[in-house]
Amino acid sequence: MKFGIAKDLITPDVKTHMGGGNLHGQYSVGIHDDLYVKALVMDDDRHRAVLISFDLLFHDYALTERLGEYIESRHGIPRAGTASPART
């Protein structure tokens, strides 16, 4: 089994609306902790899988779709719920 990991900083460098119950309409005033996107790729020479994690409260489903399309077209890893092509 082979594994690959990656991590990238996604902390906004501009004032951003805060998420949360009582924070509607408020902007951030500084950075307490940085935000990251993290990825894990697993490959057992028969199947490959990618797991992606965001330090976000929420995101639009379009981001999930675009990531799935990119990973499938660039790396040949099918999206969740689809059968993996056999490797020869």
QUIZIUR-V195325 format. One line per field, one symbol per residue. burial: + if it has 9 or more other ideal C-beta (glycine too) atoms within 8 Angstrom, else -. A space follows every 10 residues. Layout:
BEGIN
burial=???
END
This chain:
BEGIN
burial=---------+ ---------- -------+-- ----++++++ +++----+-+ ---------- ------++-- ++----+--- ---+----
END
